[in-house]
Amino acid sequence: MDTLQHLMTGLAAAMSWQNLTFALIGCILGTLIGVLPGLGPAAGTAILIPLTFRLDPT
Protein backbone atom coordinates (compact mmCIF):
# COMPACT_ATOMS: atom_id res chain seq x y z
CA MET A 1 0.00 0.00 0.00
CA ASP A 2 2.92 2.31 0.61
CA THR A 3 3.92 2.09 -3.05
CA LEU A 4 0.48 3.24 -4.14
CA GLN A 5 0.69 6.21 -1.78
CA HIS A 6 4.05 7.23 -3.26
CA LEU A 7 2.64 6.85 -6.77
CA MET A 8 -0.30 9.11 -5.95
CA THR A 9 2.00 11.70 -4.36
CA GLY A 10 4.20 11.74 -7.46
CA LEU A 11 1.19 12.02 -9.75
CA ALA A 12 -0.16 14.93 -7.71
CA ALA A 13 3.20 16.71 -7.98
CA ALA A 14 3.40 16.07 -11.72
CA MET A 15 -0.11 17.39 -12.33
CA SER A 16 0.34 20.68 -10.49
CA TRP A 17 -0.42 23.84 -12.46
CA GLN A 18 3.18 24.99 -12.35
CA ASN A 19 4.52 21.75 -13.84
CA LEU A 20 1.83 21.61 -16.51
CA THR A 21 2.55 25.23 -17.45
CA PHE A 22 6.27 24.56 -17.77
CA ALA A 23 5.52 21.47 -19.89
CA LEU A 24 3.34 23.56 -22.21
CA ILE A 25 5.99 26.27 -22.49
CA GLY A 26 8.60 23.59 -23.22
CA CYS A 27 6.46 22.12 -25.99
CA ILE A 28 5.92 25.52 -27.57
CA LEU A 29 9.60 26.51 -27.37
CA GLY A 30 10.68 23.10 -28.65
CA THR A 31 8.35 23.42 -31.62
CA LEU A 32 9.57 26.94 -32.38
CA ILE A 33 13.22 25.87 -32.21
CA GLY A 34 12.46 22.74 -34.25
CA VAL A 35 10.97 24.61 -37.21
CA LEU A 36 13.96 26.92 -37.58
CA PRO A 37 16.16 25.79 -40.46
CA GLY A 38 19.70 24.83 -39.51
CA LEU A 39 18.95 24.18 -35.85
CA GLY A 40 18.79 20.56 -34.78
CA PRO A 41 17.87 18.97 -31.47
CA ALA A 42 21.36 19.42 -30.00
CA ALA A 43 21.50 23.13 -30.80
CA GLY A 44 17.95 23.64 -29.54
CA THR A 45 18.80 21.96 -26.26
CA ALA A 46 21.95 24.06 -25.92
CA ILE A 47 19.96 27.24 -26.50
CA LEU A 48 17.14 26.38 -24.07
CA ILE A 49 19.15 24.78 -21.23
CA PRO A 50 19.98 28.10 -19.48
CA LEU A 51 16.25 28.54 -18.82
CA THR A 52 16.32 25.54 -16.45
CA PHE A 53 18.86 27.00 -14.01
CA ARG A 54 16.22 29.19 -12.33
CA LEU A 55 13.77 26.32 -11.75
CA ASP A 56 13.22 24.58 -8.42
CA PRO A 57 14.48 20.96 -8.43
CA THR A 58 11.14 19.60 -7.20
C-alpha positions as CSV (number, residue, x, y, z in Angstrom):
1,M,0.0,0.0,0.0
2,D,2.9,2.3,0.6
3,T,3.9,2.1,-3.0
4,L,0.5,3.2,-4.1
5,Q,0.7,6.2,-1.8
6,H,4.1,7.2,-3.3
7,L,2.6,6.8,-6.8
8,M,-0.3,9.1,-6.0
9,T,2.0,11.7,-4.4
10,G,4.2,11.7,-7.5
11,L,1.2,12.0,-9.7
12,A,-0.2,14.9,-7.7
13,A,3.2,16.7,-8.0
14,A,3.4,16.1,-11.7
15,M,-0.1,17.4,-12.3
16,S,0.3,20.7,-10.5
17,W,-0.4,23.8,-12.5
18,Q,3.2,25.0,-12.3
19,N,4.5,21.8,-13.8
20,L,1.8,21.6,-16.5
21,T,2.5,25.2,-17.4
22,F,6.3,24.6,-17.8
23,A,5.5,21.5,-19.9
24,L,3.3,23.6,-22.2
25,I,6.0,26.3,-22.5
26,G,8.6,23.6,-23.2
27,C,6.5,22.1,-26.0
28,I,5.9,25.5,-27.6
29,L,9.6,26.5,-27.4
30,G,10.7,23.1,-28.7
31,T,8.4,23.4,-31.6
32,L,9.6,26.9,-32.4
33,I,13.2,25.9,-32.2
34,G,12.5,22.7,-34.3
35,V,11.0,24.6,-37.2
36,L,14.0,26.9,-37.6
37,P,16.2,25.8,-40.5
38,G,19.7,24.8,-39.5
39,L,19.0,24.2,-35.8
40,G,18.8,20.6,-34.8
41,P,17.9,19.0,-31.5
42,A,21.4,19.4,-30.0
43,A,21.5,23.1,-30.8
44,G,17.9,23.6,-29.5
45,T,18.8,22.0,-26.3
46,A,22.0,24.1,-25.9
47,I,20.0,27.2,-26.5
48,L,17.1,26.4,-24.1
49,I,19.2,24.8,-21.2
50,P,20.0,28.1,-19.5
51,L,16.3,28.5,-18.8
52,T,16.3,25.5,-16.5
53,F,18.9,27.0,-14.0
54,R,16.2,29.2,-12.3
55,L,13.8,26.3,-11.7
56,D,13.2,24.6,-8.4
57,P,14.5,21.0,-8.4
58,T,11.1,19.6,-7.2
